Amino acid sequence: MLYILVLFSMLAGLGLAGTTQGIAFAEESELQIKDIAGRNTYLMSDGSMWSLIDGRHAIRTPGTVAAISGYEYRGIGMTKDGRLAEWDIGKGPQVVPGTSGVKQIAGSYWLKSDGTVWFGNEKAKSLSGIMLIANADQEFAALSSNGELLLEDNYKRGQFKKLGIVESPVTVRSMTVHSGRVALLHDNGDVVVYETSNFDDNGRIIPVTVAQNAVHIVYVSNEPTDLLIVTLKDGTVWTTGVYKDRWKLKEQVSGLSGIVRTSIDGNATDLSEGFYAQRADGSWIHHKGGQNKPVDVPVVKSLSISISDAKPFVGDTLEMSIQETYTNGAKIKVPVKDARIDIEKPYLMNMQKNGTLKPAGVGKTQITVTSGGLSKSVTVSSSLRSNLKYAKQVNGNVMVPAKTIIQALGGTYSAKNGGIEAKFGENVLSFKAGSSQAILNGNPIRLKAAPLTDKGELLIPAAVFSDALGAKISWDAKWKQADISFGDATLTVVSSETAGLIKKAMQGSLVKFIGRTYWVNDFEGLERFSKLKVSDILPDDKGEFNVIFTSTSGKTVKSYPMRSSEVMQLFADRSSLLNYDPYQKYKWSASVWKQIKAGQVSLGMTKEQVQLSWGNPAAKDITTGGGKTIETWGYSNFDIVSFVNGKVILIMM
């Protein structure tokens, strides 16, 4: 931390940082700027802080900071519970471990309640019993409880010159230091300056009262000399003069009234760059060249949210991103836990503890995010990845399995009062098998058909979901299946006929493989180069296919479920199945076949043998030299094989 804090000693005019004694602000009913260290670098009334990532991008950090000292790129702070904090380029204020009892901060120094003074993590050995400190322009001053006013020697760090004895040091409200001068502000409003070059014939420094009725003081660099900015109780702001006029308030700053304190931009080099001033109501302005520009509290002007997938499947995990854009140009990512999330239909979407979302049912719901006083909504349409089954058409009515459909739509299904009760959030549907009478949200309705039991399944007319949830119901006559949709959110319920229809339609392209013979290369863990015959290609009730093989021994082998395109790829992929008998094509010795089946490679093998053993290489390289051509194959597991004249001469594994 020390290397960061050393840079703070270059800050100008921040000797008062960390103290707010004697300043009365308007009652804070809303967020206000409490202090300003530089451009877009603010301490807020709620203890949060604005700082800059790289001098251009502002970030806001929640916290409990009570005072700050620094400038826009880096600085230190004091938390409400007396711990030291620091901020730097790229990060907001963070508590420094092991620090406590912090009473005041000034520049790069901090004062503990036990009267010790610290610079970074180094304790000032020669100081004790200190009650107030000031640091600016590479100078440090301290006031002890016995009234000693000390100024550190610029050339001998750790050695201090006593400027004088201050009577009643407890009445000193604050002090500021600059270029061999220390100004004290007393409770009665007197401003007394001690200057190293202003001494009597005996070498004693002469304290000079330069102002009365003051409430705030701060030094600022200004050519040809330095000025003291004094804020008076009447709300006016004055500066001292130069040379002989440095002992009095020479000029009133025009255009300022109702001011309670001022703050110098820690990165400013002179008064021409202006300064900040706070009014009695807590608002701030930037005064420059006689002109005042309001310093507004950064507020959210727009809110944007995004979902990783607005059309997910039930059970997917969705990431949510929230960004606030502020009036100061800052774009800040907001953790989901820090925003208010309202889900229009909670039964369709679950909020996880880690801030992700998980669709719980088929349907369309709106997710509204509220952050920074603004709200933004996004619509998510969740579909079912796999088809459901047992749909049928009875007397023109589309009937679907009650339990699986209700649960797929995010509802709960339970037996109650001799019937069934389904809940979809606040929507409640009650019905009984054999009765066309049902109750929806306490009101009686008549179903298109009475629920019936078929092969152990309770079927209900799908039209009821149109009445209860606004679903669109359709029957696909080609595939004999029911489609339930809410815009882009869909689920399909196939019938007992669907699989046969799909098989008939799809086998138009797949039927050509039935009856063909293949030899295993690497498939389903079967013995390599064993013979298989395709006996059938069967669609399942979800529209996928299982390839049925028969071995030479008559054993039936069933593949894993595949889409039709995957079936086509299986038969085209020689790494899985071969369309020739390798034993007939290659008349190799039994020992070679044994190695190949075991996935081994040895010296002297041919390219065909290596390819059958290890498969196709990930990369090939051919080099020529010394009258020889060397071909090298590289595999994804970093195994390497080299050939000369088509024979293996090198194996690296």
N, C-alpha and C positions, 0 to 999 in steps of 0.2 A: 504493500500500500504506500510505502514511503516515497517511491519514485513518482507516484501519481501526485501526492500531496506537495512535493517540492515545487511543482509547477504553479501551485496556488499562490506562492509568495509573489508572483508577478502581478497578482490582481490589484487593481487600483480602487480606492474609495469604498472598501467594504468593511471598514472597521466596526460598524455597528451590527453587522450580521449576527443573528442569533439573539438579539435583544429587542423587545417590543414594549419595554416599560414606559408607562406614562402616555401611551398612545391609545386613544379611545376610538373605536370603530363603531359604525352603525350596526345595529343588531343584525346578525347574519341569518337570514331566512332562506337563502339559496347559496349555491356555490359561488365563491369569490376568489380572486387572486389575493393571497396573503403577502407574498414577497416576490420580487423579480431579481434574478441574477444576471439575465441577459436576454437576448432575442429568443423568444419562444421557450424560455426557461423560467418556469413559474412554480412557486409553492402555492398550493391551493388550500382553501380554508378547511377542507376535509382531511388534510394530511397527505393527499396525493401530490404528485409532482410531474410537471412537464419537463422533459430534457430533449436534447438533440442527439440523434444517432451519429451523424457525420457532419453536423453543422447545417444540414438541410432537411432531414427527416425527423419530425418530432414524434416522441413516444410519450405515453402517459402511464405512470406507474402508480397503482394504488399503494397506500401506506399510511403511516402515522407520523410523518415528518412534522416537526414543530418549527424548525428554523433552518435556513440554508445559507451557505456562503460559498461563492465560487463564480463561475461564469458559464456560458452556454455549453462549453465542451466538457467540463468536469468541475467537480466541487465536492464539498462535504455538507452534511446535514446533521441535525440533532433530532432524535425521535421524541415523542411525547413522554416516553418512559426513561429518557436519559441515556439512550445508546447512540453511538456514532454511526452515521450512514455516509455513503459516498456514491457519487455517480460519475460515469465516464462515458466516452464516446461508445455508443452501442449498447448501453445498459442504463436502466433507471437506478434510483437510489436503492442501495442494498446495505443492510446492517453489517457493520464490521464485527466479526466474532470477538468475544472477549472484552468488549467495551461496555462500560456502565457508569452511572453517576455523572454523565456529561451535563455541565451547567450552562456553558456558553461555547459557541464556535466563532472564530474570526479568521478569515483568510484560510491559512493552512494550519492554524493552531486550534487547540480545544482545551477548555478549562473544566476540571472536574470539581465536584462539590466539596472535595477534601482540600481544595486550594492548590492542587498541583496542576502544572501546565504540560501539555503534550504536543509534540510535533510529529504527526504520523503515529508511529508506534514507539517513539522515543520520548522519554520523560525529561523535561528540562531540570537538570540537577540543581541548579542554583536558585530555583524559584520555589517558594512555599508561601502559604497563607495568602494566595492571590484571590482577589474577589472580582476582578474585571480585566479583560484583555482587549487588544486591538491589533490588527495586522493589515497592512496594505503597503504597496510600493516597496516590497522587500524589507519593510520595517515592522518591528514588533514592539508593543508597549504593554506594560502590565501595571495594575494598581493593586497594592497589597492592603490587607485589612488594617494595618497600622498607618496607612496613609502614604507610604512610599510610592512615588511615581517613577517607574523604571522604563528606560528605553534601551533596547539591545544595540550593541556596537555593530555597525554594518560590517566591519572588518574583522571582528573577533566574536564569532558566534558563541553564545552562551555567557558572554560578559555584558553586564548592564551598567548603564550610567544612571545615577539617581538625579532626576530633574528637580525634585523638591518633595516637600511633605505637604499632602493635601489634608486640610482640616476637615473633619467629619467625612471620611471617604464613603460612608454609607449613603450619603446624600448624592453621590455621583450616579446618575442614571445610565449614562453611556459615554463612550469616548471613541475618538477616531484619530488615526495617525497618518502622517505623510511627510516625507522629506525633512526629518528632524523636528517636526512639530507634533505635539499631542494636544488635542482639544478635548476638554471635559464638559459634559452637560450635567448641571446639577438639577435637583428636584425643583428648585425655585425658578428655573429657567435661565440661570446665568450660564454663559459659555466662557470658559477660561482656557486660554492657550498658553502652553509652555513650549518655548522654542529654544533650541540649543544655542542659537546665535544671539539670543537676547538675554544678556546677563549684566550684573552690576559690576562695580569696581572690585568686588571681592570674589567675582567669578560665580556668584549665585544667579541662577536663572530667575528671571522676573516673570511671574505669572501675570497675564493681561486679560482683563474681562473685555471681550469683544462684542458681546450681545447680552440682552436680557429678554425674558419672556419667550424663551425658545422651547420647542418641543422635540426638535430633531436636528442633528448635525451630521455632516459627512464631508470629507475632503475629496477634491477632484483635481486631477492634473490639468493645468492650463498655462500656456505660454503667455508672458515670460516667467510667471511664477504660479504657485498653486493657490487655489481658492477654497475657502470654506463655505459650503452651502448650508445656510441656516433657515430652518422653518420655524416661524413664530406662532405663538398661540392664536393670533388673529387669522391664521391661515395663509399669510403671505410668505413668500420665499425670497431670501436675500443672499447675496454673495459678498464676501470681503473684497477689499481692493488689493492693489499691488503696492510693494515697497512700504512707504509710510502709512498707506491706507489699509495695510493688511490687518490692522488692529481694530477695524470698525466695519460695520455693515455699510458697504459703499453703494451697492446698486440693488434695487428690487427687480426680481425677475418678472417681466411683464407677462400678463395673460394668465397668471396663476392666482387662484384664490381658493379658500376652503381646503387647503392642503394640510396634511398631518405628518407626512414624511416623504423623503425622496430616496431614490436608489440609483446608484451609478452602474451603468452597464460594465460588468467586470472586464469586458474585452475592449472597452473604449480607451482611446489614448488621450483625449482632451475633451473639454466642455463643448466644443463645436459639434460633437457627435450626439449631444443632447443627454438628457437624463429622464428617469421615470419619476412620477409624482403620484402619491395616493391621496385621494380626497377623503373627507370625513365619512362619507357613505361607503367607503371601502373600494370604490372604483379607482382605476389607474388611467393615467395618460402618459404619453411620451412627449416631452417638451424639447423642441429643437428649432433654433433660429426664430424664436418668438412664436412658433406655431405649436398647437396642441393637437395630438392625434390620440383618439381613444385606444386603450389597450383592452380589447374585449376578452371576456372569459371565453376560452375555447369551448364551443358547444358542437354537438353532432348536427351536421347539416344534411347528411344522407346516410342511409343504412343499406348495406347489400348483404345478401345471404346466398349461399349456393349449397346444393345437395349433390353428393357424388354421383347419384343416379336418380333421376326424377321418375324413371319407369322401372323400378326394381322388381324382383321376385320376392314372394313371401319367404321370410327367413334370412334374406340378405342383410348385410351390415352396411349402413349408410353413414358416411362422414358428412358433418355439417361445418361449413365455414362462415363466420360472421365477421364483417368488417365495418367499422365506423369511419366515416370521413368527416373531419372536423373543419370548423371555420378557419383554423390556422393552417389548413392544408394537410394535416396529419391524417394518415390512413393506418388505423390500428386494428389488429386482429383481436377479437374478443373471445375468450374461452367460453364454450357453450355453457359451462356451469355459472358464468357470471351474467348470463342473459335470461330473460324470461321466455320460455318456450310454451306456446299454447297449441295443442293439437285439436283440430276441429272434431275429429272422430277418434278418440283415444283407443277404441277397441281395434282400430286398424293399424296403429303405430305405437310401438313401445320405446320409451326413452331409457337407454341403458345408463348405468352408473358412470361409465367412462365418457359419457357425452355423445355416444353414437346412437343412431336410430335403427330399429329393426321392425320391418313390416310384419304385422301379425295376421293380416287377412287381406283378401282380395277386395279392392275398392279404391276410391279416390278421396283423399283428405287434404285439407289445407293446413300447413304448418306456419304459424305466425311467431316471429321473433321480435321481442321488444328489448331495445337496448339504447341507452343514451337519450331516452325520451321519445324515440321514434320506433315505428313498427313496420315490418316488411313481411310479406307472406309468399310462400311458394307451395305449389300443388304437387303432390306425389301420387302417382297411380301405380298400385302394386298388383301384379298378376301372379297366377300360380304357375310354377315351372313345369309341373307334370299334370297330366290329365287325371281327372277322377273317373270313376266308372259307375255302371248300373243305371244310366239314363234310359228312358223308354218313352214312347209316345202311345198314350192310351186315349182312344176316342178323340183324337185331335189335341189332347192336352199333353204338354211336356212334363213328365214326372221325373224327379231327381231324388237321390237318397237324402233324407232330411238331415241326419246327424253330420255326415261328412261335408255337406254343402254349408250348413250353418256354421260349422267350425272353420271351414275354408274362408268364409266371409268375415271372420274375426269374431263371431258370436259365441255364446255359451249355450250348451244343450243340456237340458236336465228334465227328468221325469217329475211331474207335479200334478197332484189332484187327478190322477188317472189319465193324464195326458202328457203333452210335451210343452215345455216353455223354452223359448229361444230369446236371448237378450243380445241386442246390438247397441251398446251404450244405453241411451234412454229409451230406445225402441224395444218394446216387449211384445212377442208374438206367442199366443197359446193356441194349440190345436190338438185334436184327437184322431186316432186312426178310425176310419169309417165314417167320419162326420165332416160335412162340408162347411160346418159352422166353425169359425175361429174368432179370436179376439186380438185386435191390434191396438196397443196403447190404451186399453180399457174400452175400446169401441168394438162392437160386433161387426164382423165382415163375413162375406160368403166366398169360399174358395171356388176356383174353377172346377175342381173335382175333389172328392173326398180322399184324404191320405189312405194309402193301402200298403199292405205288407206283401212283398214279393221276394221269395227265396231268402227270407230272413231279414230283408231290408225294408225299412219304413220309407215309402216314397211319398213325396209331397209335390203338388203342382208348383212348378218353378215360377209361375206368374205371381205367387205371393211375395216373392222377393222384389218384384217390380212395385208392388203396393207398399211394402215395408221399407225398402231401401232405395227405390228409384232405379233398380237395375233394368237393363234391356235384355229380354229373353228371346232367343231365336233357336229354331230347330234346323240343322243342316241335313237336308234330305239326302244329299249325296253320300255323306259319311255316317248318317244315322246317329248324330250326336247333338247335344244341347250346348249352346254357347251363352254364357252369362257375362255381361259386360257393364262397366261404368266408364264410358269413354275409352281411354287407353288401357284401363284395368280389365283384364279378362280371365276367365277360367272356362275350361271345356270339360264336359262330362260325356264320356263315350258310352255307347250301348253295347250289348252283347254281339251286335252285328258289325260294329265299327272295325274290329280287328280283321274280320274276313274281307270287308270291303277294301280296307287299306292294303291287305295282302294281295288281293286281286289286282288292285290298281298299281301298287308298287312293284309287284313281281313282273310287271311288264318289262322292267329293266333289270331285275335281279334274277328272274327265272332262268336266265341263260347259264347261271352258275350251278344250278341244281344238276347233279349227276356227274359233275367234273371231279377229277382226282387231283389231290395235292399232297405234297410231302412237307412235313413240319420242319421249319428252320428254327424259329423261336416264337412259339405261340402257346399260351395257356399252360405253360410248364410241362407240355407233352414231350415225349421222347423225340429227340432230334432225328429227322429224316424218316420218321414213321409215316406210314401211308394212311391218308384219310380220304373219304369220299363225301361230297356234299349231298346229303339226302333231302334236306329241305331248308327253307329260309322262312322263319315264322315271325310275323309281327306280334308284339304283345299288346296288352290293353291300353298302353300309353303311346302307341304309334311307333315304337322302336322294334328292332329285329334281333332275333337270335338265330345264328347259323347252326344248323344241326349237321354234325359229321358222323360218319360211321367208320370205325377202324377195321382193319383186316380181320380182327378177331370177332367182329360183330358188335363191339361195344359202341354205345352212343355217346358222343361228346357234344355238349351244348356250349356255345360261346357266350360271352357277356353281352348285354343288350347294346345295340348300336343303331345309330341313324342310318338311313339308306346310303348316304354318302360315305359313311365309315365302312359299310359292307363292301362297297366298290373299292375303297382304298385298301381294305384287307387283302383282297384277291390280287391287287396290283402290286402290293408291297412284298418284294422278294425277301426282305429281312424277316417276315413273319411266315409266309408260305411259299414253297417252290412249286412251279407248275411242271416240273420234270422230276424223274427219278434220279437223284444224284449218284446212286450206286451204279446205274446203267450208263450215265453220261461220263462218269469219271472212274476208270478202272484202277483205282489206287489200292495200295496194300492195306491190310487190316490194321496195321499199326498206325498208318496215317489217318485212317478213318477214326480210330480210337482217340487220337489227339484232337482231331477236328471236333468230334462230338463233345469232348471235354473243354473245348474253347482254348486249346493250347496251340502255340506256334513254336517251331524248331528250325534250326539252320537247315538249309537245303530245300525247304518247302517252296512250292510255286505260288504265284500270285493268286490263282484260283483257290488253292488250299488255304492260304491266309485269309482270303476274302470270306470263304465259307466258315472259317473258324472264328474270326474276329469281326466280320462284317465290313462294310464299306468304310474307308478312312475318312477322317474329317478334312484332311489336306494331303496334297501330293506335291513332291518336288523332284525335279530331274536335273542332275549336274553331270557334266562331262569333263573328263581330265585323265591324262595318262593313258589314253586309248580305251578308257572304260566309261560306260554310262551307268551312273548310280541313280536308281529311283527310290525315293524315300516316302513312306507313308506315315502320317501322323494321326493319332486317334485322340478323341476328346478327353480321354483319361491320361493323356501325355505319354502313352506307349508309342514306341517308334520301331518301324521295321524297314530295313534297307535291302534292295535287290540289286544284283548284278547278273545280267543275262537271264533275268526272270527267276532267279533263285535267291532265297534269303541268305544274306551274308552277315547281317547285324540285327540284333534284337535288344532294344532298350525298354525296360519296364520300370 
